[in-house]
């Protein structure tokens, strides 16, 4: 039970980190295109 919960938490943290990285990269690319269009 403890191992399963730990694995589940690790999966959640990895998915959360991927989501944060994806959103930050998208925002960075959007900002870059906006700055390039100016």
N, C-alpha and C positions, 0 to 999 in steps of 0.2 A: 504494500500500500504506500509506504513512504517513498520507495523508488519510483512508483508510478506517478505520484504527485510531483516529485522532483523533476521527472522527465517532462511532465505536462508543463511545469513552470518554465523549464528551459525552452520548450517549444514556443510558449507564449512570448518569452523574452526575445527569442530569435525573430519571430514574426513581427513583433513590435519594432525591433531595431530595423528590420527590412522596410517596414512601412515608413518609419521616420527618415531613413536614408532616401527612400524613393520620393517622399514629399519634399525633402530638402533639395534633392537633385532637380526635381521638377521646378521648384521655386527659383533655384539658381539659374536654370536654363531660361525660364520666363523672364527673369530680371536681365539676363544677358541679351535676350532678343529685344527687350524694350530699350535697353541702353544702346544697342546697335542701330535700332530704328531712329533714335533721336537724331 
